[in-house]
Amino acid sequence: MTAGQNLSIVVPIFNEAENLPHLVDRLNAVSERICREQDVAAVHYVFIDDGSSDGSFGILGKLDFAGHTATLLQFSRNFGKEAALSAGIDAAADADAIIMMDADLQHPPELLLDLVRVWKTEEVDSVFTYKEDRRTSEGFLKARLTSGFYWIMNRGARFSITENAGDFRLISRRYANALRLLPESQRFMKGLYGWVGFAQRGLPLTPPPRERGVSSFNGARLLAMSFDAMTSFTTAPLRLMALAGLFIACISALYGIYIILERLFFTSNGIGIASVLALISFFGGIQMIFLGLLGEYIGKTVLEAKRRPPYILAERRVVSPVTDTVPSARTETPS
């Protein structure tokens, strides 16, 4: 890699008012070290307020970015983290590399030095972090469910989504340009990282415990996001559904043969009405699940066909050491 390159740090925000002053202080310290030790010309910040209700955007405008240019984006409402990451990548189009990270400080800013070092010294377009031991930090059940999710996502695909890899990563300019070419509005960024390809390198990460605030990602929301990811990014559930139907048909045929043989050659008291009702309820439930899954895929197709933008900006500000604050209060949509 050549010297004197520009780096942008993209940070989605949703109700992180308590963490923002501490985050910016640590980013300022790390950015100075990156410029000095890794020969980076400039570090820019891009903060995306994803419809926060705790005044996060107002707090951002009052913080000291220690001479670094900061672009502050505010969504018109909550569009989700995937849309916020896309907005940050769009806003950092001129950067030679982009680092994406969370604002809750569970992505330690000090690790940015390692990401930049690997990018500068190795021929890779993406340096990502992955949880080293999910079972210890999240428990056995959640770790097994996560493994099952990635197993389904990677079935039959020509690319692989790295298990336990998160959004804390560095991507090169050509990697970011490739992401910007993808037209879908229903985005699953972890899947898109794998689909784009290019040379990638992983670094282990053990996230520190959250010190301030409360995470908005509870179990129900994570389950819903996982289901959205599967139905918007892979057809593996449809294939598994077809295989399940074939398996049930084979078992039913064998059972039917067994009933016929039992009637012809053995003494039988017959099958009670309770057993019949249980079988009818079971197969009815299976059919409803499969119909609901098909409905999810149809719904995703309808949403994509409408070509709605993934996000809408309510406000854009650029805080520069030269021009101070340049506000832009107009409503914007991505190009």
Rosetta blueprint (number, residue, H / E / L):
1 M L
2 T L
3 A L
4 G L
5 Q E
6 N E
7 L E
8 S E
9 I E
10 V E
11 V E
12 P E
13 I E
14 F L
15 N L
16 E L
17 A L
18 E L
19 N L
20 L H
21 P H
22 H H
23 L H
24 V H
25 D H
26 R H
27 L H
28 N H
29 A H
30 V H
31 S H
32 E H
33 R H
34 I H
35 C H
36 R H
37 E H
38 Q L
39 D L
40 V E
41 A E
42 A E
43 V E
44 H E
45 Y E
46 V E
47 F E
48 I E
49 D E
50 D L
51 G L
52 S L
53 S L
54 D L
55 G L
56 S H
57 F H
58 G H
59 I H
60 L H
61 G H
62 K H
63 L L
64 D L
65 F L
66 A L
67 G L
68 H L
69 T L
70 A E
71 T E
72 L E
73 L E
74 Q E
75 F E
76 S L
77 R L
78 N L
79 F L
80 G L
81 K H
82 E H
83 A H
84 A H
85 L H
86 S H
87 A H
88 G H
89 I H
90 D H
91 A H
92 A L
93 A L
94 D L
95 A L
96 D L
97 A E
98 I E
99 I E
100 M E
101 M L
102 D L
103 A L
104 D L
105 L L
106 Q L
107 H L
108 P L
109 P H
110 E H
111 L H
112 L H
113 L H
114 D H
115 L H
116 V H
117 R H
118 V H
119 W H
120 K H
121 T H
122 E L
123 E L
124 V L
125 D L
126 S E
127 V E
128 F E
129 T E
130 Y E
131 K E
132 E L
133 D L
134 R H
135 R H
136 T H
137 S H
138 E H
139 G L
140 F H
141 L H
142 K H
143 A H
144 R H
145 L H
146 T H
147 S H
148 G H
149 F H
150 Y H
151 W H
152 I H
153 M H
154 N L
155 R L
156 G L
157 A L
158 R L
159 F L
160 S L
161 I L
162 T L
163 E L
164 N L
165 A E
166 G E
167 D E
168 F E
169 R E
170 L E
171 I E
172 S E
173 R H
174 R H
175 Y H
176 A H
177 N H
178 A H
179 L H
180 R H
181 L H
182 L L
183 P L
184 E L
185 S L
186 Q L
187 R L
188 F L
189 M H
190 K H
191 G H
192 L H
193 Y H
194 G H
195 W H
196 V H
197 G L
198 F L
199 A L
200 Q E
201 R E
202 G E
203 L E
204 P E
205 L E
206 T L
207 P L
208 P L
209 P L
210 R L
211 E L
212 R L
213 G L
214 V L
215 S L
216 S L
217 F L
218 N L
219 G H
220 A H
221 R H
222 L H
223 L H
224 A H
225 M H
226 S H
227 F H
228 D H
229 A H
230 M H
231 T H
232 S H
233 F H
234 T L
235 T L
236 A H
237 P H
238 L H
239 R H
240 L H
241 M H
242 A H
243 L H
244 A H
245 G H
246 L H
247 F H
248 I H
249 A H
250 C H
251 I H
252 S H
253 A H
254 L H
255 Y H
256 G H
257 I H
258 Y H
259 I H
260 I H
261 L H
262 E H
263 R H
264 L H
265 F H
266 F L
267 T L
268 S L
269 N L
270 G L
271 I L
272 G L
273 I H
274 A H
275 S H
276 V H
277 L H
278 A H
279 L H
280 I H
281 S H
282 F H
283 F H
284 G H
285 G H
286 I H
287 Q H
288 M H
289 I H
290 F H
291 L H
292 G H
293 L H
294 L H
295 G H
296 E H
297 Y H
298 I H
299 G H
300 K H
301 T H
302 V H
303 L H
304 E H
305 A H
306 K L
307 R L
308 R L
309 P L
310 P L
311 Y L
312 I L
313 L E
314 A E
315 E E
316 R E
317 R E
318 V E
319 V E
320 S E
321 P L
322 V L
323 T L
324 D E
325 T E
326 V E
327 P E
328 S E
329 A L
330 R L
331 T L
332 E E
333 T L
334 P L
335 S L
